[in-house]
Amino acid sequence: MQAKKPNPEKTKNPEMLTLDSTYRIGNRSFIVEPVFKEESSQTLGEVLLRLMKSESEKL
């Protein structure tokens, strides 16, 4: 799985940044509530991918 660079027009929509998202990897579901620094050097997608991989490695 690769992280994609988000479309800047999509990330500027404040409504999209406040919605919870559910990601399914294998038989696990990850419910994500966006809480992040807007001035971060990482994209939200990169942060989520790193966290999900870390959680999956614990199994």
DSSP file (Angstrom, degrees, kcal/mol; ACC not computed):
  #  RESIDUE AA STRUCTURE BP1 BP2  ACC     N-H-->O    O-->H-N    N-H-->O    O-->H-N    TCO  KAPPA ALPHA  PHI   PSI    X-CA   Y-CA   Z-CA
    1    1 A M              0   0    0      0, 0.0     2,-0.4     0, 0.0     0, 0.0   0.000 360.0 360.0 360.0 131.5    0.0    0.0    0.0
    2    2 A Q        -     0   0    0      0, 0.0     2,-0.3     0, 0.0    44,-0.0  -0.881 360.0-120.2-114.5 145.4    1.4    3.4   -1.0
    3    3 A A        -     0   0    0     -2,-0.4     2,-0.4    43,-0.0    43,-0.1  -0.644  27.8-146.3 -80.0 138.3    0.5    6.8    0.4
    4    4 A K        -     0   0    0     -2,-0.3    41,-0.2     0, 0.0    42,-0.1  -0.824  18.7-113.8-104.0 144.8   -0.9    9.2   -2.2
    5    5 A K        -     0   0    0     -2,-0.4     2,-0.0    40,-0.1     0, 0.0  -0.648  42.2-120.7 -72.7 127.8   -0.3   12.9   -2.2
    6    6 A P        -     0   0    0      0, 0.0    -1,-0.1     0, 0.0     3,-0.0  -0.307  22.4-102.0 -72.5 155.2   -3.7   14.5   -1.6
    7    7 A N    >>  -     0   0    0      1,-0.2     4,-1.8     2,-0.0     3,-1.1  -0.652  29.2-138.2 -70.9 121.2   -5.3   16.9   -4.0
    8    8 A P  H 3> S+     0   0    0      0, 0.0     4,-1.1     0, 0.0    -1,-0.2   0.818 102.0  58.1 -55.3 -32.0   -4.8   20.4   -2.4
    9    9 A E  H 34 S+     0   0    0      1,-0.2     4,-0.2     2,-0.2     3,-0.1   0.863 107.3  47.3 -66.6 -33.8   -8.3   21.4   -3.3
   10   10 A K  H X4 S+     0   0    0     -3,-1.1     3,-1.2     1,-0.2    -1,-0.2   0.883 109.3  52.2 -73.7 -39.0   -9.7   18.5   -1.3
   11   11 A T  H 3< S+     0   0    0     -4,-1.8    -1,-0.2     1,-0.3    -2,-0.2   0.695  99.6  64.0 -74.0 -17.3   -7.6   19.1    1.8
   12   12 A K  T 3< S+     0   0    0     -4,-1.1    -1,-0.3    -5,-0.2    -2,-0.2   0.575  76.1 100.9 -81.4  -8.4   -8.6   22.7    2.0
   13   13 A N    X>  -     0   0    0     -3,-1.2     4,-1.1    -4,-0.2     3,-0.8  -0.684  61.2-159.9 -78.9 106.8  -12.3   21.7    2.6
   14   14 A P  H 3> S+     0   0    0      0, 0.0     4,-0.5     0, 0.0    -1,-0.2   0.801  88.2  61.4 -60.7 -29.1  -12.6   22.1    6.4
   15   15 A E  H >> S+     0   0    0      1,-0.2     3,-1.0     2,-0.2     4,-0.5   0.897 101.8  51.8 -64.3 -38.8  -15.7   19.8    6.5
   16   16 A M  H X4 S+     0   0    0     -3,-0.8     3,-0.5     1,-0.2    -1,-0.2   0.805 104.9  57.1 -67.1 -29.1  -13.6   16.9    5.1
   17   17 A L  H 3< S+     0   0    0     -4,-1.1    -1,-0.2     1,-0.2    -2,-0.2   0.583 106.0  49.5 -80.4  -9.1  -11.0   17.4    7.9
   18   18 A T  H << S+     0   0    0     -3,-1.0     2,-0.3    -4,-0.5    -1,-0.2   0.498  88.1 100.1-106.2  -5.8  -13.5   17.0   10.7
   19   19 A L  S << S-     0   0    0     -4,-0.5     2,-0.2    -3,-0.5    13,-0.0  -0.621  72.0-124.0 -85.9 138.5  -15.2   13.8    9.5
   20   20 A D        -     0   0    0     -2,-0.3     2,-0.3    13,-0.1    13,-0.2  -0.506  28.7-157.0 -71.6 148.0  -14.3   10.4   11.0
   21   21 A S  E     -A   32   0A   0     11,-2.3    11,-3.6    -2,-0.2     2,-0.5  -0.948   8.5-144.4-127.6 149.7  -13.2    7.8    8.4
   22   22 A T  E     -A   31   0A   0     -2,-0.3     2,-0.4     9,-0.2     9,-0.2  -0.967  15.1-171.8-115.5 128.6  -13.1    4.0    8.5
   23   23 A Y  E     -A   30   0A   0      7,-2.7     7,-3.2    -2,-0.5     2,-0.5  -0.961   9.1-152.6-118.7 135.5  -10.3    2.1    6.9
   24   24 A R  E     +A   29   0A   0     -2,-0.4     2,-0.4     5,-0.2     5,-0.2  -0.940  16.0 174.0-111.6 126.7  -10.3   -1.7    6.5
   25   25 A I  E >   -A   28   0A   0      3,-2.4     3,-2.1    -2,-0.5     2,-0.2  -0.969  67.4 -47.0-129.0 114.2   -7.1   -3.7    6.3
   26   26 A G  T 3  S-     0   0    0     -2,-0.4     0, 0.0     1,-0.3     0, 0.0  -0.442 122.9 -22.5  61.2-128.0   -7.6   -7.4    6.3
   27   27 A N  T 3  S+     0   0    0     -2,-0.2     2,-0.4    -3,-0.1    -1,-0.3   0.219 120.7  93.4 -98.4  14.9  -10.0   -8.3    9.0
   28   28 A R  E <   -A   25   0A   0     -3,-2.1    -3,-2.4     2,-0.0     2,-0.4  -0.857  58.0-155.2-111.0 143.8   -9.4   -5.1   11.0
   29   29 A S  E     -A   24   0A   0     -2,-0.4     2,-0.5    -5,-0.2    -5,-0.2  -0.955   4.5-159.3-114.7 136.2  -11.2   -1.8   10.9
   30   30 A F  E     -A   23   0A   0     -7,-3.2    -7,-2.7    -2,-0.4     2,-0.6  -0.969   1.9-160.0-115.8 119.1   -9.6    1.5   11.8
   31   31 A I  E     -A   22   0A   0     -2,-0.5     2,-0.5    -9,-0.2    -9,-0.2  -0.896  16.9-161.5 -99.0 121.0  -11.9    4.4   12.8
   32   32 A V  E     -A   21   0A   0    -11,-3.6   -11,-2.3    -2,-0.6    -2,-0.0  -0.899  16.2-166.8-114.9 125.3   -9.9    7.6   12.4
   33   33 A E        -     0   0    0     -2,-0.5     2,-0.4   -13,-0.2   -13,-0.1  -0.950  33.0-121.3-104.9 117.4  -10.8   10.9   14.0
   34   34 A P        +     0   0    0      0, 0.0     2,-0.3     0, 0.0   -14,-0.0  -0.433  47.8 152.4 -67.1 115.9   -8.7   13.6   12.4
   35   35 A V        +     0   0    0     -2,-0.4     2,-0.3     2,-0.0    -2,-0.1  -0.864  26.0 125.5-140.2 103.4   -6.6   15.4   15.0
   36   36 A F        -     0   0    0     -2,-0.3     2,-0.5     4,-0.0     8,-0.0  -0.967  62.6 -92.5-155.4 165.3   -3.4   16.8   13.5
   37   37 A K    >   -     0   0    0     -2,-0.3     3,-1.5     1,-0.1    -2,-0.0  -0.744  26.5-148.5 -85.6 126.3   -1.3   19.9   13.0
   38   38 A E  T 3  S+     0   0    0     -2,-0.5    -1,-0.1     1,-0.3     0, 0.0   0.784  96.6  56.3 -65.8 -26.0   -2.1   21.7    9.7
   39   39 A E  T 3  S+     0   0    0     -3,-0.0    -1,-0.3     2,-0.0    -2,-0.0   0.234  80.3 130.2 -92.1  16.0    1.5   22.9    9.4
   40   40 A S    <   -     0   0    0     -3,-1.5     4,-0.1     1,-0.1    -4,-0.0  -0.316  62.5-134.0 -67.2 150.0    3.0   19.4    9.6
   41   41 A S  S    S+     0   0    0      2,-0.1     2,-0.3    -2,-0.0    -1,-0.1   0.675  88.3  74.4 -78.1 -17.0    5.5   18.3    6.9
   42   42 A Q  S    S-     0   0    0      1,-0.0    -2,-0.1     2,-0.0     2,-0.1  -0.717  84.4-122.9 -95.1 146.6    3.6   15.0    6.6
   43   43 A T     >  -     0   0    0     -2,-0.3     4,-2.0     1,-0.1     5,-0.2  -0.435  27.0-111.2 -78.1 162.2    0.3   14.7    4.8
   44   44 A L  H  > S+     0   0    0      1,-0.2     4,-2.6     2,-0.2     5,-0.2   0.893 119.8  55.1 -59.9 -39.6   -2.7   13.2    6.7
   45   45 A G  H  > S+     0   0    0      1,-0.2     4,-2.5     2,-0.2    -1,-0.2   0.891 106.5  49.9 -61.4 -40.8   -2.5   10.2    4.4
   46   46 A E  H  > S+     0   0    0      2,-0.2     4,-2.1     1,-0.2    -1,-0.2   0.899 111.6  48.5 -65.2 -41.1    1.1    9.6    5.3
   47   47 A V  H  X S+     0   0    0     -4,-2.0     4,-2.3     2,-0.2    -2,-0.2   0.934 113.1  47.4 -64.1 -46.6    0.4    9.8    9.0
   48   48 A L  H  X S+     0   0    0     -4,-2.6     4,-2.7     1,-0.2     5,-0.2   0.918 111.3  50.5 -62.3 -44.3   -2.6    7.4    8.8
   49   49 A L  H  X S+     0   0    0     -4,-2.5     4,-2.4     1,-0.2     5,-0.2   0.916 110.8  49.2 -61.0 -43.9   -0.6    4.9    6.7
   50   50 A R  H  X S+     0   0    0     -4,-2.1     4,-2.2     1,-0.2    -1,-0.2   0.918 113.2  46.8 -61.4 -44.5    2.2    4.9    9.3
   51   51 A L  H  X S+     0   0    0     -4,-2.3     4,-2.2     2,-0.2    -2,-0.2   0.902 112.9  48.3 -66.2 -41.5   -0.2    4.4   12.2
   52   52 A M  H  X S+     0   0    0     -4,-2.7     4,-2.3     2,-0.2    -2,-0.2   0.902 112.0  49.1 -67.5 -40.2   -2.1    1.6   10.5
   53   53 A K  H  X S+     0   0    0     -4,-2.4     4,-2.0    -5,-0.2    -2,-0.2   0.919 111.0  50.9 -63.4 -42.5    1.1   -0.2    9.5
   54   54 A S  H  X S+     0   0    0     -4,-2.2     4,-0.7    -5,-0.2    -2,-0.2   0.914 111.7  46.9 -60.4 -44.1    2.4    0.1   13.1
   55   55 A E  H >< S+     0   0    0     -4,-2.2     3,-0.6     1,-0.2     4,-0.3   0.883 111.1  51.8 -66.2 -38.8   -0.8   -1.3   14.5
   56   56 A S  H >< S+     0   0    0     -4,-2.3     3,-1.2     1,-0.2    -1,-0.2   0.837 103.4  58.4 -67.8 -33.0   -0.8   -4.2   12.0
   57   57 A E  H 3< S+     0   0    0     -4,-2.0    -1,-0.2     1,-0.2    -2,-0.2   0.722  93.6  67.7 -69.5 -20.8    2.7   -5.1   12.9
   58   58 A K  T <<        0   0    0     -4,-0.7    -1,-0.2    -3,-0.6    -2,-0.2   0.686 360.0 360.0 -71.7 -17.2    1.7   -5.6   16.6
   59   59 A L    <         0   0    0     -3,-1.2    -1,-0.2    -4,-0.3    -2,-0.1   0.473 360.0 360.0 -73.7 360.0   -0.4   -8.6   15.6
